[in-house]
């Protein structure tokens, strides 16, 4: 765990630290700068984390906004435009899905009818709670259509009309629209709820990562003094330089995932969202660099 986390620190800071990546087999020429480099390491990690967090926020907000737009598009294809008359109370979801499949490519491509029937059959089979949770997050509003009697096609049309009126109150880039739309849709879209919880888990995991990085930076300051002491013994200098150079250059994506995976065991109580949270952080880091 300690080695992997040190590699992750190097992954985050290599592009910004000139002194770390150019160690020769003889450490004596850089020993005098080692303490200064550790100070820069602390500053640069803090700077990177300060930049990464708002970028992560922006990226996850975009995911929510895109999801909301997709759900609105899907529901509109099934129950009709909010500008038109709503479905009559006698029209079932099965009827609306079948009709949409005849008229719209998105309904055929996304297989609304098949997914609706699959949810109903899964509920009838009384699948395990863990599988049920996955089904909810996968099928979203279609899951609610199959299981929630209060969520009828007429109700869905009412929601679309409410969202359309809400958008008239805000400009296209006003986050308040998406915040209110998120609140309205969350009650009927478990996929949106799962996405929000995954994002929340990612932020908790990032907080845990910061705690552990700070601990390792403290250790790095102590190790810097140990390195300086070790270089007084010329017989160990070459070996020590070789080990440090190898540690810095041998950074693998699986090492990063291993760090986050172990931290998720410590900071995330719900296993369901661990994988999604780790994936968000790794993709965010790759995008950042």
N, C-alpha and C positions, 0 to 999 in steps of 0.2 A: 504493500500500500504506500509506504513512504517513498520508495523508488519511483513508483508510477506517478505519484503526485508531483515529485520533483521534475519528472519528465514533462508533465503537463504544464508546470510553471515555465519551463524552457520553451515549450510549444507556443505559449502565449507571448513570450518576450524576446525570442531569438532575433526577430526582425528589427528590434529596437535597441539591442544591447551589442555594442561593438566588441567589448572585451571578452565576452563569454565564449565566443565561437572560434577564437584564434589562439587557443592554448598550444604551446609547443611541448615537446617532451621534457623540456627543462622549464619549470615553473618560475624560476627565480626572477626573470625579467618582468613578470606581471604581478608578483607578490605584493609589490608596493602599491599597486592599483586595486588590489583585490577588495579591500574594505570599501573603496570608492565605488567599485562595480556593484557590490552588494547594496549600497545605498541607492544606486541608480535602478537596480532590480526592483527594490521596494517601490520607488517612485513610478517606474514604468508599468509595473503590474497594477498599481492603483489607477494609473491613467487609462490603461486598457480596460480594466473592469468598469471604470467610470464611463467609457465610451460604449462598451459592449451592452451594458444594461439598457440604456435607452434604445439602442438598435434592436435588442431582443423585444422590448416593449412594442416598438413600431412594427416589427415583423409579425408578432403574435396578434396585434390589433388588426393587421391586414388579413390574417387568416380568418379572424372572426367576421370581418366585413365581407370577405369573399364568400364565406359560408352563408351568411344572411342573404346575400344576393342570389346565391344558387337556390336556396330554399324558396325564396319568393318566386323565382323563375319556374321552379318545378310545380309549386302549388298553383300558380297561375295557369299552367298548361293543363292541370287537372280540373280545377273548379271554375276557371274563367277569369277574365280581367275584372279587377275591382270596379271598373267603370261600367260594367254590364250588370244585368240582373243576376242575383245569386241563384245557385241551384235550388230547385224546389225540395221541400223536406222529404219527399218520397224517393229522392235519388240517393242511392247508396254509394259508398266508396267503390265497390266493385263495378257499378255502372259507370262511374266517372273515370275510373282507371281504364276500363275497356274502351270507352269513347275516346279518351285522350290518345290511346295507342293507335287508333284509326286516323287521327288528325295530325299528331305532332311527332316529329322524329325523336325529340328528346324523351318522350314517354316510351317509345319503342326501344331506344338505345339504353335507357336506364332501367328498363324492365319493371316498371311500377307494378303491373298486375302480378307478375311472378313473385316479386318481393313481398307484396301484400299477402299473397296466399302462403308464402313460406313462413311469414311471421305467425299467421293464424295456425298453421300446422305445428309450428314449434311450441306455441302456447298450449295447444291441445295435447302435445306429448309431455308437457310439464318438464321442460329441459332444466338442467342444473342452474343454480342461481348465477354462477360465474359465466355460463354460456348465455344466460338471459341478459346479463349486463353487457356483454359483447354485442349481442343482437340489437339491443337498444341503441348503442353508440353507432352501430353500422347502418341501421335502417332509419334512425331519426324520426322525422315526422310521419313516415309511412308506418313505423311501429305504433305510433299513437293512433293513426287512422285504423289500424287493425285491432287495437286493444282498448282505446278510450272512447266510451260511448258519447261523451260530451264533445268530442272532436269530430263533428260531422262535416260533410262538404259545405254545408251552409255556414258553419262556424269558421271554417278555413277561409271562406270568401269574406266573411266579416273581418277576420284578422288582416287579410290583404287590403281591404278598404281602409282599415285603421292605419296600416303602415303607409298607404298611399297618401292619406291626409296628413300623416305625421311628416312625411318628406316635404310636403308643401310648406311646412313651418320652418324648415331649415335649408341652408345652402348645401350643395353636394358634398362639400368638404367639412361639414359641421359634425363633429364626433358625437354630439348630443343625439342626433338622429339614430346612429348605430347603437348607442347606449340604451335608448328607449326601445328600439326595435329588438335588441337582444333580450330585454326584459319581457317583452310581449311574446316572442317566439320560444323562449326557454321553457315555458310551461307546456309546450306541445312538441318540442323537438329535443329528445334526449341526446341526439348527436351533438347539438350545440352545448348542452350541459356538460357532456364528456369532454368536448374541446376546451371549454372554460376550465374544467378541473385539471386537465392535462397541463394547460398553461400555468395554472396556479402551482402545480407540482413542480414544474420546471423552475419557477421563480424561487420556490422553497429550496430546491436542490442547488440552485446558483448561490443562494445565501449560505448553504452548508459548504459549498466549494470555497467561498471567500474566507470562511472561518478557518478551514484547513490550510488554505494557501497562506494566510497570515501566520499560522503556526509554523509552517515550513520556512517562511521567510525569516522568522525568528531563529529557527534552527540554522538557516544558511549563514546568518551573521556569526553564530558560534563556530560553525564549520570553517568559515573563512579564517578564523584565528588558528584553527587546528591545521589548516593547509599551510599557513605561514610557518607554523612550528615544524611541520613535517619536512618542509623544504630545506631546513637546516641540516637534514640528513641526506646527503647527496645520493646515497644508495637507494633511497625510496622515491626520489624526485621523478625519475622517468616513468616508473610504474604508476605513480599517482596521476601524472599528467595524462597518461594513456587512458586510465579509467575515466577521468573526467571528460575527456574528449569523446570517448565512446558513449558515455551517458547522454551527452548533449546531442550527438549526431544520430543516435539510434532511437528516434522518436517515431512511434508507430500509432496509427489510428486506434488499434485495439487497446493500446495502453491507455489512451484517453477514455475510451469507453469503460475500461476496467475501473478507472478511478471513479467515474460517475456512477457506475453500477454499485460499487461498494458504498459510496456516499448515500445512494438512494436507499440502501438497506437501513441506514442510520436516520435519515431525515424524512423519508416518505412512509407513511403508515399504510397506504393503500396500494398493494402490488399492481392493481389493474392499470394504474397510470404511470408506473415507473418507466416502462419502455418508451412511452410517448414523450415523457419529460426528458429522458436522456437523448432521444432522437432530436428533439427541439434544440437542446443546447449544443449538440454536435453540429447540426446543420447551421445553427446560428454562428458558431465559431468558424466554420468553413467559409460561410458567406462573408464574415467579418474580415478574414484574411485574404 
